């Protein structure tokens, strides 16, 4: 039931690949179909938020723009957390070495005045 398979993930492109030779990728994960669908939805949400930000790029920054940026950062953080959970040992070490999860946690704490 719900067997995990190996996938290769390119975060910038929002791609999840079954073939490691198909395109450049950053992370190797092990995921079942449900987890794969969740990751794809996360990439779609991030892309949608990014497109909204680009449309408003030439207008003055407003509170709603700051909120959109915070939402984008939060969604990006969730993706990396999920990749960490599903990642191989090498993927986990790579994510840890970038400190992206720690940096995001610190930014959120500052915004919430921890």
N, C-alpha and C positions, 0 to 999 in steps of 0.2 A: 504494500500500500504506500502511496506517496513517497516513492523512492527518490533519493537525492542524486543529482547528476552534476557533472562539472561544467561550469560556464565561465566565460571570459568577459570581463566588463571594461568598457571604455566610458568613464564617467563624463568626460567633456562632450563626447558625441551622444551620450545617453544610449549606448548600445550594449546589448547582452548577446554574446555570441556563443554558439556551440562548438565552432571550429576555431581553434587557437590561431590558425593560419589565415583566417578570413580578413582580419584587419588588426591594426595595432590595438592593444588593450593594456590596462594598468593592473587589473586585479583578477585573480582566479578565485572562484567561489564554488561552494557545493550547495545546491538548492533543490527543493522539490517544486512541483508545479505551482502550488499556492504561493510560495515565497518568491518564485520567479514572476508571477503575476503582480505581486505587491511591489516588487522592485521596478517593474515596468511602469506601474501607475505612479510611483514616486518620481521617475524620470519625466513622465508626461506632465505632472504637476509642476515640476521645476521648470520645464520648458515653457509652460504656459505663463508662469510668473515672470520668467526672463523675457518673453515676448512682450508682455504688458509693460515691463520696465523700458524696453527698447523703444516702444512706441512713444513714450513720454520723455525720452532722453533729451530732447531739445527744449523742453519747457523747464521753468524754474523748479527747483526741488521743493516739494511741499511735504507736509506731515504725512500725507497718504503715500508719497514716494518713499519716505523714510520707512514707513510701515511695510511697503512692498519689498524694500531692500532687506529689512529684518526678516520678512517671511521667506525670501529667497535664501538667505543665510541659514535660517532654521531648517528649511527643506533640504538644503545641501548637507547640513549636519546630520539630519536623520538618515540620509542616504549613506553617508560614511559609517554611521553607527550600524546600520543594517548590513553593509558590506563587511564590516568587522565581525559581526555575529556569524555571517555565512562564510567568511573567508578561510582559506587554507592558512597554515601557520606562517607561510611566507607573506601572504596578504596582510595578516594581522601585524606582523613585524613591520611591514612597509607603512601601514597606516599609523602605527605607534611612532615610527621614526619621523613622520611628518608633523606630529603633535597637532594635527588638525582637529581631533576630537577635544583635546585639552584646550586649545585656543578658542574653539567655539563655545565650550562650556564657560570659559572665563568671560567672553564677550556677552553671553546671555546673563551671566551673573552681574556684570556691570550695568546692563540695561535694566535689570530688575532691582539694582541697588542692594545686592546681597550683603 
